[in-house]
């Protein structure tokens, strides 16, 4: 059988094969022209990354510097916590006790009596019962926060009365909304203690100055012990004139009981 007979008998198959080969070579050339440069660049990037990974990214000196910086940051954080975190006085600490509700009830009556006596001596008026309601919960953490708020309230009221404030119209305590939320508390928790008073502008000015100026404890152990052991942070302040004829102003002041929670630093990686 000669070539002519082979061609005639297998012409369709031969044409198909040749066409397929031509299509393959043409497509391969097109792919190379379109993507060969990008592939080479990516391969070069991979080689460089492998070379970097084969070397140590940080030297012992880098680690020592990082450790020194971490120590400074830790010390600064501790100083910040010491400056802003509320330190409750004895009598306002739950200590995880199962009798924390009794502790709170006793503290409420004690604060009411102390402030009532001071108001009587200074010829001032307080809102009935300080506007406090007995907490109904048995949650130790929640009662503890109310204890701390009660501590802040007594401190603020004592300073107000000593400053010449003559009328306390309203008291309100609000726990941080995040306390009962599903997302949980953040690093900083704020309980608000709001007090509305009517007095002279001079009395309010003295009150604010005393609240912001801590004094060392006297060691006498009296009712006023530790009242000014730390500044009382103010969240909000609103002043409005009561009458155009005198110097009386209505002051709405919101103090903050700040709790600082531990930071989650994660696991240390060697």
C-alpha positions as CSV (number, residue, x, y, z in Angstrom):
1,X,0.0,0.0,0.0
2,X,1.5,3.3,-1.1
3,X,1.2,6.8,0.5
4,X,-1.6,7.8,-1.8
5,X,-3.7,4.8,-0.8
6,X,-3.0,5.6,2.9
7,X,-4.0,9.2,2.4
8,X,-7.2,8.3,0.7
9,X,-8.2,5.7,3.3
10,X,-7.3,7.7,6.4
11,X,-7.6,11.2,5.1
12,X,-10.1,12.3,7.7
13,X,-8.2,10.9,10.7
14,X,-4.9,12.5,9.5
15,X,-6.5,15.9,9.0
16,X,-8.1,15.7,12.5
17,X,-4.7,14.7,14.1
18,X,-2.8,17.5,12.3
19,X,-5.5,20.0,13.2
20,X,-5.4,19.0,16.9
21,X,-1.6,19.3,17.0
22,X,-1.7,22.7,15.4
23,X,-4.4,23.8,17.9
24,X,-2.3,22.5,20.8
25,X,0.9,24.4,19.7
26,X,-1.1,27.6,19.0
27,X,-2.8,27.5,22.4
28,X,0.4,26.7,24.2
29,X,2.1,29.7,22.6
30,X,-0.9,31.9,23.6
31,X,-0.8,30.7,27.2
32,X,3.0,31.2,27.4
33,X,2.7,34.7,26.0
34,X,-0.1,35.6,28.4
35,X,0.9,34.0,31.7
36,X,4.6,33.1,31.5
37,X,5.7,36.5,32.9
38,X,3.3,36.3,35.8
39,X,4.3,32.8,36.6
40,X,8.0,33.7,36.6
41,X,7.3,36.7,38.9
42,X,5.3,34.5,41.4
43,X,8.0,31.9,41.4
44,X,10.6,34.6,42.1
45,X,8.4,35.8,45.0
46,X,8.2,32.3,46.4
47,X,12.0,31.9,46.2
48,X,12.5,35.2,48.1
49,X,10.0,34.2,50.8
50,X,11.7,30.9,51.3
51,X,15.0,32.6,51.7
52,X,13.5,35.0,54.3
53,X,11.9,32.1,56.2
54,X,15.2,30.3,56.3
55,X,16.7,33.1,58.3
56,X,15.8,34.3,61.9
57,X,13.3,37.2,61.8
58,X,14.4,38.5,65.2
59,X,17.7,38.6,66.9
60,X,18.3,38.1,70.6
61,X,18.7,41.9,70.8
62,X,15.3,42.4,69.3
63,X,13.8,40.1,71.9
64,X,15.5,41.9,74.8
65,X,14.2,45.2,73.5
66,X,10.7,43.8,73.2
67,X,10.9,42.5,76.8
68,X,12.1,45.9,78.1
69,X,9.3,47.7,76.3
70,X,6.8,45.2,77.7
71,X,8.0,45.8,81.2
72,X,7.6,49.5,80.8
73,X,4.1,49.1,79.4
74,X,3.1,46.7,82.2
75,X,4.4,49.2,84.8
76,X,2.5,52.1,83.1
77,X,-0.7,50.0,83.0
78,X,-0.4,49.2,86.7
79,X,0.0,52.9,87.5
80,X,-3.1,53.7,85.5
81,X,-5.1,51.1,87.3
82,X,-3.9,52.4,90.7
83,X,-4.9,55.9,89.6
84,X,-8.4,55.2,88.3
85,X,-9.7,52.0,89.8
86,X,-12.2,52.5,92.7
87,X,-11.0,51.3,96.1
88,X,-13.9,50.5,98.3
89,X,-13.7,51.2,102.0
90,X,-14.1,48.6,104.7
91,X,-17.8,47.9,105.1
92,X,-18.5,48.1,101.4
93,X,-16.6,44.9,100.4
94,X,-18.4,41.7,99.6
95,X,-15.4,39.4,99.7
96,X,-17.5,36.7,98.0
97,X,-19.5,36.3,101.2
98,X,-22.9,34.5,101.0
99,X,-24.2,37.1,103.4
100,X,-23.4,39.9,100.9
101,X,-27.1,41.0,100.8
102,X,-27.0,41.5,104.6
103,X,-23.8,43.4,104.2
104,X,-25.5,45.7,101.7
105,X,-28.6,46.2,103.9
106,X,-26.4,47.1,106.8
107,X,-24.4,49.5,104.7
108,X,-27.5,51.2,103.3
109,X,-28.8,51.9,106.8
110,X,-25.4,53.1,108.0
111,X,-25.0,55.5,105.1
112,X,-28.5,56.9,105.6
113,X,-27.9,57.5,109.2
114,X,-24.5,59.1,108.7
115,X,-25.6,61.5,106.0
116,X,-28.8,62.3,107.8
117,X,-26.8,63.3,110.9
118,X,-24.4,65.4,108.8
119,X,-27.3,67.1,106.9
120,X,-29.0,67.9,110.2
121,X,-25.8,69.6,111.6
122,X,-25.4,71.5,108.4
123,X,-29.1,72.4,108.1
124,X,-29.4,70.7,104.8
125,X,-32.1,68.6,103.2
126,X,-31.7,65.1,101.7
127,X,-34.1,63.2,99.5
128,X,-36.0,60.6,101.6
129,X,-34.0,57.5,102.1
130,X,-31.4,58.8,99.7
131,X,-33.7,57.5,97.0
132,X,-32.3,54.0,97.5
133,X,-34.2,50.8,97.0
134,X,-33.2,47.5,98.4
135,X,-31.7,45.3,95.7
136,X,-33.9,42.2,95.1
137,X,-31.2,40.1,93.4
138,X,-29.1,37.4,95.0
139,X,-26.3,37.8,92.5
140,X,-23.2,38.4,94.5
141,X,-21.4,40.3,91.7
142,X,-24.4,42.6,91.2
143,X,-24.8,43.3,94.9
144,X,-21.1,44.0,95.2
145,X,-21.4,46.7,92.5
146,X,-24.2,48.3,94.4
147,X,-22.1,48.2,97.5
148,X,-19.3,50.1,95.7
149,X,-21.8,52.6,94.3
150,X,-23.1,53.1,97.9
151,X,-19.6,53.8,99.0
152,X,-19.2,56.4,96.2
153,X,-22.6,57.9,97.1
154,X,-21.6,58.5,100.7
155,X,-18.3,60.0,99.8
156,X,-19.9,62.4,97.3
157,X,-22.7,63.4,99.7
158,X,-20.3,64.0,102.6
159,X,-18.2,66.3,100.4
160,X,-21.3,68.0,99.1
161,X,-22.7,68.7,102.6
162,X,-19.3,69.8,103.9
163,X,-19.0,72.2,100.9
164,X,-22.3,74.0,101.8
165,X,-24.7,72.2,99.5
166,X,-28.1,72.6,101.2
167,X,-30.5,70.4,99.2
168,X,-30.1,67.0,97.5
169,X,-33.1,66.4,95.3
170,X,-32.3,63.1,93.5
171,X,-30.0,60.1,93.7
172,X,-29.7,57.5,91.0
173,X,-27.4,54.5,90.5
174,X,-26.9,52.8,87.2
175,X,-24.7,49.8,86.7
176,X,-22.7,49.5,83.5
177,X,-25.1,48.3,80.7
178,X,-22.5,45.8,79.7
179,X,-22.7,44.0,83.0
180,X,-25.9,42.2,82.0
181,X,-25.3,42.1,78.3
182,X,-24.3,39.0,76.3
183,X,-21.2,40.6,74.9
184,X,-19.7,40.8,78.4
185,X,-17.7,43.5,80.1
186,X,-14.7,45.1,78.5
187,X,-11.4,46.2,80.2
188,X,-13.1,49.2,81.8
189,X,-16.4,49.0,83.7
190,X,-18.3,52.1,84.9
191,X,-21.1,52.3,87.4
192,X,-22.7,55.7,87.5
193,X,-23.8,57.5,90.6
194,X,-25.9,60.6,89.7
195,X,-26.8,63.3,92.3
196,X,-29.0,66.3,91.7
197,X,-28.6,69.3,94.1
198,X,-29.8,72.8,94.5
199,X,-27.3,75.2,96.1
200,X,-25.2,78.2,95.5
201,X,-22.6,78.2,92.7
202,X,-19.9,78.7,95.3
203,X,-20.9,75.6,97.2
204,X,-20.9,73.5,94.0
205,X,-17.5,74.8,93.1
206,X,-16.1,73.8,96.5
207,X,-17.7,70.4,96.1
208,X,-16.1,69.7,92.8
209,X,-12.7,70.9,94.0
210,X,-12.9,68.6,97.1
211,X,-14.0,65.7,94.9
212,X,-11.0,66.1,92.7
213,X,-8.5,66.6,95.5
214,X,-7.6,63.4,97.5
215,X,-6.3,63.7,101.0
216,X,-4.4,61.0,103.1
217,X,-6.4,59.1,105.7
218,X,-6.4,60.7,109.2
219,X,-6.2,57.3,111.0
220,X,-8.9,58.4,113.4
221,X,-11.3,55.7,112.3
222,X,-14.3,58.0,112.3
223,X,-17.2,58.0,109.8
224,X,-15.2,60.3,107.5
225,X,-12.2,57.9,107.4
226,X,-11.0,57.5,103.8
227,X,-13.7,59.7,102.3
228,X,-11.1,61.6,100.3
229,X,-8.5,58.9,100.0
230,X,-8.8,59.1,96.2
231,X,-10.3,61.5,93.7
232,X,-13.9,60.9,92.6
233,X,-14.1,60.7,88.8
234,X,-16.8,62.8,87.3
235,X,-18.5,61.5,84.1
236,X,-21.0,64.3,83.5
237,X,-21.8,67.7,84.9
238,X,-24.8,69.9,84.2
239,X,-25.5,73.3,85.8
240,X,-28.7,75.4,85.3
241,X,-29.8,78.6,87.1
242,X,-32.8,78.1,89.4
243,X,-33.8,81.8,89.8
244,X,-32.7,85.0,88.2
245,X,-32.9,86.7,91.7
246,X,-30.3,84.7,93.5
247,X,-27.2,82.7,93.0
248,X,-28.9,79.3,93.3
249,X,-28.1,76.7,90.6
250,X,-29.3,73.2,90.0
251,X,-26.4,70.8,89.6
252,X,-26.6,67.3,88.1
253,X,-23.3,65.6,88.7
254,X,-22.6,62.0,87.7
255,X,-19.7,60.3,89.4
256,X,-18.1,57.0,88.2
257,X,-17.1,53.9,90.1
258,X,-14.4,52.5,87.8
259,X,-13.5,48.8,87.8
260,X,-10.5,47.7,85.7
261,X,-10.6,44.1,84.6
262,X,-7.6,42.0,83.8
263,X,-6.4,42.2,80.2
264,X,-6.4,39.0,78.1
265,X,-2.8,38.9,76.9
266,X,-3.1,35.4,75.3
267,X,-0.6,32.6,75.6
268,X,3.1,33.4,75.5
269,X,4.8,32.1,72.4
270,X,8.3,30.9,72.7
